[in-house]
Amino acid sequence: MRWKSSSVTSSDAFGIYVHWPFCKAKCPYCDFNSHVRHEAVDALSFAGALGAELAWFAERTKGRSVTSIFFGGGTPSLMPPEAVGHVLDTIANLWSVSAQVETTLEANPTSIEAGNFRGYRAAGVNRVSVGVQALNDDDLKALGRQHSSEEALAAFRLAAKIFPRVSFDMIYARPNQTPAQWRAELSRALGEQQGHMSLYQLTIEPGTAYFDLHEHGKLVTPTDDRAADLYDLTQELTEKAGLSTYEISNHAAPGQESRHNLLYWRYGEYAGAGPGAHSRLADGENRRALIAEKHPETWRELVHRQGHGIISDSVVPPADQASEYLLMGMRIAEGIDMDRYAALAGREIDSSKLAGMKSMGLIKRHGQQLMATADGRKLLNAVIAELAS
């Protein structure tokens, strides 16, 4: 099936997401599509299957220019550099690639994985997102991480020497974490960061080991009030360090924002290759939502048999696109374009609701851009629900 170009789009940005599903161990908080294999993974075989699936997508996105590439997982830093190089070479052969393309790889900071950094840079990766997660060894162990805080800092410093852009990623609102502890930990991290930090509140997701522990009262997480205090502290310290909150959990110096993630939040188009990967591609006024088989070996077999591992392909009509655009766009500081939302939804947002939320200090406007305020971001789910109703 071929797709027609979209009549309502945010820009010419087009991204490629590549999913590497394998991990050394399953972290107890993780609900991503990740798998542990106790025997060696045939990395080049999976890289070949990724290339084949990318070719399938290329046939359906002719004329597009790739502006960002993102290797996520799982643990992409377990990929041999030659496998990363094969995927990047395949993308370059299939599409026009922007000279300013951002190519990100998520990395764990164990010393073994850090040993791949120079190979990734040689392959074409120009941005690494380093999953430090904590600077407290007891908490790292509780999170299931396989590195120490000192090992993490050493890996991050090495990454900063090798890659033009790096992100320092952490999780807060961890069990028993106090504001004083987080202030000290985040302050230490801010002394190391190089222009971008992803700082996520710990969430307890169904299907994870943490969820089961939490359900049985064996894992105590911060109260809502304590979590709000930790969030406020995060905003205070990052802003003082010159890192603006450009998305609820992401903070950057000017020009250091993640272009690939902004593509998602701006509701752009992207092709996702690999087990469990999602895609959003234009199809006239509609979009197509595609989802790949999650199980790695089953996905690989599907690709070998039919050229792709897609198991779900559904139409997203304009009204549903409007909902997705609202949900994603209100996460970022720039907010949404109200004209674009109205074109998708077939209606404008109710003016009385806008006035009410503005009077409560939850939203603000700059021309046709509508965005949540700092207070509104704390109640974002409620704000989005009211705007959509």
Secondary structure, DSSP 4 states (H G I P E B T S, - for coil): ---PPPSS-S-S-EEEEEEE-EESS--TT--SS-EE-SS---HHHHHHHHHHHHHHHHHHSTT-EEEEEEEEES-GGGS-HHHHHHHHHHHHHHSEEEEEEEEEEEE---HHHHTTHHHHHHHT--EEEEEEE-S-HHHHHHTT-SS-HHHHHHHHHHHHHHSSEEEEEEEES-TT--HHHHHHHHHHHHTT--SEEEEEE----TTSHHHHHHHTT---PPPHHHHHHHHHHHHHHHHHTT-EEEETTEEE-TT-S-HHHHHHHTT-EEEEESTT-EEEEEETTEEEEEEE-SSHHHHHHHHHHHS--EEEEEEE-HHHHHHHHHHHHTTBTT-EEHHHHHHHHTSPPPHHHHHHHHHTTSEEEETTEEEE-HHHHHTHHHHHHHHH-
